[in-house]
């Protein structure tokens, strides 16, 4: 039994030691306990919020577990999994919501917060989250009510028909450019990464190759803007498809799918980070252009921002896209991408062999890592001072201030 190799691997958690394990493991690598994989997979998909029929298809298609609807319901009952009329600890829920409000999640609406809670195992109703959020963040709720969005019609016949890639530069002045890719039909986030630069063709091509390898194939088309960072990706896509028309250049406003998602990211997450770094600038904590401070900011905050992006990616890929008057397919992005047959759609994935990927990787996508004296120095200080990795933005800021003191004080 294996997780599906399609860019969204299943990561289970051992119920004995709480370490991350693979669905292919029969025993936990860390504590040695035997694993009930069927039980763990049911809990995993339950927390993601999937419906009965979708969970049954996931288990059958990607894990080789055949199960009837009645059996699944019995498993739910035995495992104590309930979505309705479930009791929850209001104190714990309040504390978790407050944690979201205390960071970049403060811009999220009640549906987003509710989905975040469900992914983490809280069996709380959406109405309860709405009431709590209005009580705990009345100003934020009122602000979100004023947003309106006008849409243009977008048509895509199935998953892997067209991928959309683009860079996000709103955090670039602080040293954190972001690059992402989306499937046009399912709206699934295929990669979402913070990098040292999003203008390097090698970095963009490496992200593309990684997802193609996990997915077992490439899309029929890839759409990008006209930036030079997309040249190598375009060449690799045309090589895999043996078709020069399999890559499309266009202006950023016409790359509609991903440009619309950047608006969501700006509202839900990026604005908090932008304001946070602007506050640090106004307080003279760091100055853009100061190499030492910029490198230290990257050292302290890059992993934290990537962790936040991973959470945003998982949240988006498992949230429910509701029906609307626009020509969009409703469902969850993961479900739409992996189970297009549920929506009478066709998967347009073009098979790519490991040999093809290896040939491109070895001959064209060379390593971009280079020696960095600043990062080497910061690692030395962390080891010497026995500093623990930051758990949140407060810890990261404390690390930053301490490392700058070390560097400027020479101690």
ROMARFI-951655 format. One record per residue (C-alpha): residue in one letter; residue number from 0; x, y, z. Coordinates in steps of 0.001 Angstrom, whole numbers, plus 500000, padded with zeros to 6 digits. Example, Ala and Ser with C-alpha at 12.3 -4.5 7.8 and 13.67 -1.06 7.14 Angstrom:
REM residues 2
PT residu num   east  north     up
PT      A   0 512300 495500 507800
PT      S   1 513670 498940 507140
***
This chain:
REM residues 411
PT residu num   east  north     up
PT      X   0 500000 500000 500000
PT      X   1 501414 503388 499059
PT      X   2 500315 506980 499061
PT      X   3 499291 508276 495657
PT      X   4 502222 509670 493691
PT      X   5 500575 512816 492416
PT      X   6 502194 515734 494166
PT      X   7 500073 515457 497306
PT      X   8 501510 512570 499285
PT      X   9 499665 511288 502356
PT      X  10 501524 511965 505596
PT      X  11 500108 510004 508536
PT      X  12 500853 510445 512236
PT      X  13 501707 507601 514593
PT      X  14 499165 507566 517443
PT      X  15 501798 506320 519887
PT      X  16 504749 508693 519368
PT      X  17 503050 511312 517105
PT      X  18 505839 511176 514529
PT      X  19 505134 511454 510800
PT      X  20 504988 508098 509008
PT      X  21 504292 506811 505510
PT      X  22 501184 504795 504494
PT      X  23 503561 502114 503188
PT      X  24 504953 501430 506686
PT      X  25 503684 498448 508665
PT      X  26 505522 499537 511803
PT      X  27 506426 502965 513127
PT      X  28 510079 503693 512346
PT      X  29 510404 505703 515561
PT      X  30 508646 503698 518295
PT      X  31 508372 500273 516634
PT      X  32 504615 499921 517221
PT      X  33 502463 498042 514697
PT      X  34 500282 500360 512616
PT      X  35 496609 499998 511714
PT      X  36 496903 501701 508332
PT      X  37 493216 501442 507472
PT      X  38 492261 503221 510694
PT      X  39 494926 505908 510230
PT      X  40 493887 506569 506617
PT      X  41 490207 506868 507545
PT      X  42 491071 509388 510263
PT      X  43 493356 511258 507849
PT      X  44 490686 511709 505174
PT      X  45 488003 512422 507787
PT      X  46 490048 515342 509143
PT      X  47 490505 516647 505608
PT      X  48 486717 517029 505421
PT      X  49 485947 514636 502543
PT      X  50 482503 513084 502082
PT      X  51 481817 509338 502412
PT      X  52 481912 508500 498688
PT      X  53 485123 510457 498132
PT      X  54 486901 508715 501017
PT      X  55 485843 505322 499663
PT      X  56 487286 506223 496241
PT      X  57 490533 507509 497743
PT      X  58 490975 504313 499766
PT      X  59 490255 502136 496734
PT      X  60 492136 504063 494048
PT      X  61 495304 504976 495934
PT      X  62 495590 502542 498834
PT      X  63 494040 499314 497589
PT      X  64 491416 499237 500366
PT      X  65 487946 498218 499192
PT      X  66 485157 499301 501528
PT      X  67 481400 499747 501312
PT      X  68 479543 502809 502541
PT      X  69 478016 500831 505405
PT      X  70 481426 499534 506500
PT      X  71 482881 503049 506435
PT      X  72 480043 504347 508583
PT      X  73 480655 501506 511045
PT      X  74 484351 502428 511140
PT      X  75 483366 506022 511888
PT      X  76 481200 504842 514768
PT      X  77 483910 502589 516214
PT      X  78 486524 505361 515968
PT      X  79 484213 507965 517457
PT      X  80 484361 510177 514365
PT      X  81 481401 512564 514191
PT      X  82 480796 515745 512239
PT      X  83 477415 516728 513637
PT      X  84 476356 517227 517251
PT      X  85 479946 516581 518303
PT      X  86 481072 517920 521657
PT      X  87 484095 520193 521770
PT      X  88 486101 521997 524391
PT      X  89 485284 525677 523889
PT      X  90 488361 526730 525852
PT      X  91 490664 524814 523491
PT      X  92 488837 526124 520423
PT      X  93 489055 529701 521686
PT      X  94 492760 529289 522368
PT      X  95 493386 527934 518851
PT      X  96 491348 530718 517232
PT      X  97 493241 533278 519293
PT      X  98 496486 531746 518042
PT      X  99 495286 532287 514467
PT      X 100 494246 535864 515243
PT      X 101 497649 536533 516779
PT      X 102 499485 535860 513507
PT      X 103 499059 535867 509751
PT      X 104 495767 533947 510079
PT      X 105 494032 537040 511492
PT      X 106 492828 537944 507984
PT      X 107 490926 534657 507486
PT      X 108 487140 534458 507537
PT      X 109 485123 532068 509672
PT      X 110 484900 529412 506936
PT      X 111 488675 529399 506588
PT      X 112 489202 529240 510363
PT      X 113 486596 526475 510639
PT      X 114 488379 524424 507971
PT      X 115 491705 524968 509741
PT      X 116 490202 523664 512996
PT      X 117 488711 520624 511268
PT      X 118 492057 519758 509664
PT      X 119 493589 519745 513127
PT      X 120 490944 517426 514594
PT      X 121 488517 519863 516239
PT      X 122 484930 518651 515725
PT      X 123 483306 522054 516008
PT      X 124 480396 523331 513935
PT      X 125 480849 526141 511447
PT      X 126 478150 528170 513172
PT      X 127 480026 527935 516469
PT      X 128 483222 529180 514826
PT      X 129 481312 532050 513224
PT      X 130 479880 533102 516598
PT      X 131 483241 532859 518351
PT      X 132 485047 534769 515597
PT      X 133 482484 537594 515645
PT      X 134 482935 537813 519390
PT      X 135 486742 537629 519369
PT      X 136 487437 539680 516205
PT      X 137 484467 541986 515463
PT      X 138 486574 544543 513562
PT      X 139 488048 541898 511285
PT      X 140 484620 540418 510528
PT      X 141 483247 543823 509568
PT      X 142 486262 544529 507345
PT      X 143 485855 541262 505416
PT      X 144 482172 541952 504696
PT      X 145 483079 544830 502368
PT      X 146 485021 542810 499787
PT      X 147 483465 542130 496399
PT      X 148 484943 540218 493440
PT      X 149 483981 540387 489764
PT      X 150 484963 537320 487775
PT      X 151 485726 536613 484144
PT      X 152 484722 533293 482609
PT      X 153 487436 530628 482676
PT      X 154 487054 527204 481029
PT      X 155 489271 524165 481645
PT      X 156 488134 520619 480696
PT      X 157 490030 518579 483318
PT      X 158 493023 518198 485631
PT      X 159 496490 518437 484069
PT      X 160 495079 520212 481035
PT      X 161 496801 523468 481947
PT      X 162 499073 524471 484824
PT      X 163 499561 528116 485708
PT      X 164 502808 529347 487270
PT      X 165 503788 532756 488574
PT      X 166 505977 534542 491099
PT      X 167 504763 536713 493969
PT      X 168 506886 539782 494713
PT      X 169 504992 541527 497530
PT      X 170 507370 540028 500120
PT      X 171 510416 540348 497876
PT      X 172 511559 543737 499320
PT      X 173 512109 541911 502614
PT      X 174 513989 539032 500993
PT      X 175 511173 536476 500614
PT      X 176 510071 536031 496967
PT      X 177 507504 533278 496435
PT      X 178 506785 531041 493443
PT      X 179 503710 528892 492874
PT      X 180 501896 526680 490384
PT      X 181 498200 525771 490070
PT      X 182 496150 523275 488146
PT      X 183 493575 525230 486157
PT      X 184 490684 522784 486462
PT      X 185 490857 521753 490109
PT      X 186 492505 524945 491452
PT      X 187 494898 522650 493334
PT      X 188 498132 524276 494520
PT      X 189 500921 522120 493080
PT      X 190 503798 523993 494671
PT      X 191 504071 527091 496854
PT      X 192 507619 527916 497892
PT      X 193 509629 530788 499296
PT      X 194 513029 530995 497606
PT      X 195 516098 533225 497620
PT      X 196 514970 534437 494213
PT      X 197 512012 533697 491935
PT      X 198 513880 535012 488888
PT      X 199 516267 532067 488496
PT      X 200 515189 529684 485679
PT      X 201 516888 526766 487471
PT      X 202 514850 527208 490671
PT      X 203 511567 527422 488735
PT      X 204 512447 524418 486554
PT      X 205 513453 522378 489599
PT      X 206 510065 523010 491233
PT      X 207 508351 521953 488005
PT      X 208 510433 518767 487710
PT      X 209 509757 517842 491333
PT      X 210 505994 517988 490839
PT      X 211 506141 516213 487465
PT      X 212 508083 513378 489131
PT      X 213 505580 513106 491988
PT      X 214 502639 513386 489609
PT      X 215 504014 510746 487254
PT      X 216 503512 513047 484285
PT      X 217 503241 516607 482984
PT      X 218 500228 518681 481946
PT      X 219 499081 519158 478380
PT      X 220 499913 522852 478615
PT      X 221 501731 525232 480962
PT      X 222 500967 528931 481041
PT      X 223 503446 531509 482363
PT      X 224 504175 535191 481974
PT      X 225 507000 536416 479750
PT      X 226 509655 536564 482479
PT      X 227 513094 535141 481714
PT      X 228 512796 532826 484734
PT      X 229 510277 530721 482780
PT      X 230 512484 529941 479776
PT      X 231 513948 526679 481060
PT      X 232 510550 525455 482324
PT      X 233 509060 526182 478900
PT      X 234 511813 524224 477165
PT      X 235 511411 521221 479468
PT      X 236 507612 521204 479039
PT      X 237 507934 521267 475234
PT      X 238 510546 518473 475444
PT      X 239 508264 516250 477529
PT      X 240 505278 516841 475236
PT      X 241 507314 516925 471993
PT      X 242 505138 519902 471081
PT      X 243 506303 523511 470900
PT      X 244 502721 524693 471506
PT      X 245 502475 522940 474877
PT      X 246 503784 526077 476603
PT      X 247 501935 529394 476460
PT      X 248 503448 532796 477163
PT      X 249 501113 535604 478144
PT      X 250 500863 538734 480221
PT      X 251 500320 538392 483962
PT      X 252 496719 539758 483906
PT      X 253 495790 537027 481410
PT      X 254 497193 534287 483653
PT      X 255 493833 534491 485356
PT      X 256 493787 531409 487558
PT      X 257 496922 532105 489553
PT      X 258 496550 535901 489571
PT      X 259 493154 535491 491252
PT      X 260 494715 533224 493861
PT      X 261 497390 535796 494730
PT      X 262 494535 538112 495687
PT      X 263 493272 535439 498083
PT      X 264 496755 534993 499525
PT      X 265 497197 538743 499941
PT      X 266 493931 539045 501856
PT      X 267 494311 535919 503953
PT      X 268 498027 535846 504768
PT      X 269 500497 538117 502960
PT      X 270 499119 541411 504282
PT      X 271 499984 540376 507836
PT      X 272 503571 539566 506892
PT      X 273 503925 542789 504876
PT      X 274 502691 544885 507799
PT      X 275 504937 542943 510170
PT      X 276 508092 543637 508153
PT      X 277 507056 547264 507589
PT      X 278 506745 547669 511370
PT      X 279 510274 546290 511785
PT      X 280 511531 548820 509231
PT      X 281 509802 551740 510965
PT      X 282 511270 550617 514279
PT      X 283 514730 550500 512640
PT      X 284 515022 546811 513481
PT      X 285 516201 546134 509951
PT      X 286 516986 548133 506828
PT      X 287 516431 546820 503275
PT      X 288 519774 546753 501509
PT      X 289 521758 545966 504654
PT      X 290 523297 542608 503701
PT      X 291 523834 541443 507275
PT      X 292 520291 542239 508379
PT      X 293 518674 540847 505220
PT      X 294 520614 537586 505520
PT      X 295 519735 537332 509213
PT      X 296 516068 537962 508415
PT      X 297 516178 535116 505888
PT      X 298 517924 532817 508372
PT      X 299 515333 533442 511100
PT      X 300 512086 533735 509129
PT      X 301 512412 531704 505886
PT      X 302 511543 528344 507463
PT      X 303 508669 529959 509378
PT      X 304 507246 531521 506212
PT      X 305 507627 528221 504323
PT      X 306 505785 526440 507134
PT      X 307 503031 529039 506828
PT      X 308 502919 528509 503049
PT      X 309 502657 524732 503548
PT      X 310 499697 525301 505847
PT      X 311 498068 527654 503324
PT      X 312 498624 525089 500556
PT      X 313 497102 522217 502539
PT      X 314 494231 524430 503703
PT      X 315 493417 525529 500163
PT      X 316 493711 522052 498619
PT      X 317 491203 520586 501087
PT      X 318 488722 523465 501371
PT      X 319 485311 523270 499702
PT      X 320 484792 525422 496607
PT      X 321 481086 526143 496615
PT      X 322 478748 526160 493641
PT      X 323 478283 529544 492026
PT      X 324 476650 531181 489063
PT      X 325 480035 531274 487349
PT      X 326 481314 528431 485148
PT      X 327 483394 526768 487864
PT      X 328 483329 523198 489150
PT      X 329 482477 522874 492839
PT      X 330 484366 520527 495147
PT      X 331 487669 520303 496981
PT      X 332 490818 520903 494892
PT      X 333 492449 517617 495955
PT      X 334 489279 515722 495138
PT      X 335 488850 517452 491766
PT      X 336 492491 516787 490838
PT      X 337 492726 513134 491870
PT      X 338 489141 511975 491196
PT      X 339 487985 513827 488065
PT      X 340 485630 510960 487231
PT      X 341 483315 512209 489979
PT      X 342 482717 515341 487911
PT      X 343 482606 513784 484422
PT      X 344 486030 515251 483620
PT      X 345 489071 513773 481898
PT      X 346 492610 513640 483265
PT      X 347 494967 515091 480625
PT      X 348 498189 513966 482307
PT      X 349 500951 513086 479840
PT      X 350 503216 510278 481152
PT      X 351 506856 511240 481770
PT      X 352 509470 508583 482527
PT      X 353 512058 508751 485290
PT      X 354 514757 508602 482617
PT      X 355 513432 511761 480972
PT      X 356 513358 513604 484302
PT      X 357 516839 512390 485188
PT      X 358 518207 513474 481803
PT      X 359 516862 517012 482230
PT      X 360 517990 517208 485860
PT      X 361 521541 516068 485147
PT      X 362 522097 518099 481986
PT      X 363 520116 521312 482332
PT      X 364 518857 521856 485881
PT      X 365 522153 522098 487696
PT      X 366 522579 522809 491393
PT      X 367 522041 526452 492337
PT      X 368 523453 526197 495860
PT      X 369 526439 528390 496599
PT      X 370 528561 529177 499632
PT      X 371 527075 531858 501893
PT      X 372 529317 533236 504641
PT      X 373 526412 534868 506478
PT      X 374 524356 531688 506728
PT      X 375 527429 529710 507776
PT      X 376 528140 532255 510532
PT      X 377 524539 532228 511803
PT      X 378 524552 528412 511933
PT      X 379 527777 528564 513954
PT      X 380 526271 531045 516433
PT      X 381 523101 528972 516816
PT      X 382 525148 525837 517545
PT      X 383 527463 527656 519931
PT      X 384 524685 529442 521840
PT      X 385 522483 526295 521699
PT      X 386 519505 528223 520351
PT      X 387 516383 526208 519549
PT      X 388 514574 526650 516198
PT      X 389 511880 529371 516343
PT      X 390 508330 528120 516824
PT      X 391 506511 531326 515901
PT      X 392 507161 534892 514769
PT      X 393 507978 536044 518284
PT      X 394 510685 533398 518662
PT      X 395 512037 534238 515190
PT      X 396 512201 537949 516039
PT      X 397 514027 537184 519288
PT      X 398 516503 535024 517335
PT      X 399 517003 537832 514840
PT      X 400 517748 540425 517517
PT      X 401 520148 538098 519313
PT      X 402 522043 537109 516161
PT      X 403 522391 540756 515112
PT      X 404 523778 541542 518577
PT      X 405 526288 538710 518220
PT      X 406 527343 539850 514741
PT      X 407 527642 543564 515516
PT      X 408 529137 543014 518969
PT      X 409 531644 540472 517757
PT      X 410 530833 538091 520645
***
